[in-house]
């Protein structure tokens, strides 16, 4: 982790277990007489609760400014005696990086020996401006890794461009699809079927095609919990798990395993990356996935992958979230 000076972080940073968001000392100098001259500087994040036009006011003696994302929103130059400066800026919901500068100048010769004073009191939307420090984590995956995983998930995900439940089982083929079709033919009740829920299979295909072997995945009891599709009768489609598969070629180094349980797949991500960044309790553990985010989500009944601006491709429904990649974090 490292103290961030990125221009923006989503508001959910304050609720992500891997971020540390801390309130800083107020950037404020109350009016008082002083013969000391010099400058003061503050940096940190302002917190914007909702997307809106924000107003900023600074009571200044003598000179100073407020800068947001490199733009001076409020500035007062020259020698001023407790003068007010104002500015406005449209800001989206989240934390925005700001810099504040104040300088107390010598009393101008024209009014010497008038006593000197200094003041710097910034306000945001009518209240004293508060600053926050964000100790930001690194991404769990590189952008290349996360994008590759997402790209491999989309063709087997849900909705447009993805596959139906029957389509995913047919794609993996072999004994798994045979078992899926038999449960349908035998009218097995939906909640009793072992080969119907396809969410973990979809994630397995994406992980395997991205180069991850699932052979060593274990369940909560410590037992190996992945299915080797080459041992099914008939064998499954190795091409579904290996984009470089050549029929009749050497299979010793190919990925051959899939996970069929959402609970086991979620445990795999928890074992690999730690506890979820956001729980499934939205009242107390909100998340605000952004365009550019790539996430895995899961619980005991469902699991999936999706981009921050379209979690529907994984059929997201308030599962716990792992933030695999975010553009405002370092790799």
C-alpha positions, 0 to 999 in steps of 0.5 A: 500500500502507498499514500495516493495522490491519484486524481480520483478514487471512488467513494467505496474506497472508504468501505474496501478492506484493502484501502485505508481512508483517514481524515487529516488535520483541517487545512485552516488558519483562523485570522490572527495578527502575526509578523511572521511571513511565509507559506502553508501547503496542504494536500489530500482528498475531498469527499463528494457524497453525490455527483453535483456542482460543488461550491468553494469559498476561501477567506484569505489574508493575504494570498492563496488558492485551491486546486482540484485535479490540477485546475485552480478552482479558487485563487486570490492573488496579491496582498489582501486583508481577510478577503473572500474568494469563490469558485465552483466545479462539477464533481462526480461522487467520490474522492478528489485530490486537492492542493491548497496553498496560502501565503502571508506577505509583508505589509505593503510599504504604503500602509506600514506600520499597519499590523500584519495578519494571516488567515486561510479558511476554506469551505466546501458547500457551506461547511469547513473543508475537510481533507482525507488521506487514502492509503491505496492498495495495489491491484490483485491482477495486472491490467493485462491479466484481468482483461484477459480473464474478462475477455475469456469469460464474456463468450461463456458469460450470461446475456448477449454474446454469452451462452445459455445454460445448455450451451455452456454444458454442450461446450464443455461436452463429454460426460459432463454434458451427458450428465446434464442432459440425463438429469433433464431427461429424468425430470430431476427436480431443479434444486436436486440437479448436480449438473445444472448450475453452470456459473462455476463452470463458466468461471472455470473455462475463463480461468483455464483459458487464461492459463490457470490450472484448477487441478489443486482446488479444494473444498471447505473440508480440504478435499480435492474438488475439481473435475478432470474432464478427460476422465469423464465418459466420454472425455470432455472438450479440452479445446474449451479450456485450452485455446492452443489445443491441437487435437491429437497433440500432447496433452500433458501440459494442458488444463483439464480441470473444472470446478462445478460448485459456486461455493468451491470457486468462491473459496478458491478466490478467497484462498488466493486473494484473501477476504472479499473487498466488499461483502454482499450486505449492501446496506453496510458494505456498499460498492460502486463499481466503476467503468474500467473495474474488473471484478470477481464475485461469489457466494455459496450459490452463485459466482461470476466475473464482470466489468464494473459498468456491466456486472450483468454479464456475470448475472450479479446479484449482491454476491461478495466482490473481489476487485481484481483491477481498478484503473485508479490503483497501481499494479 
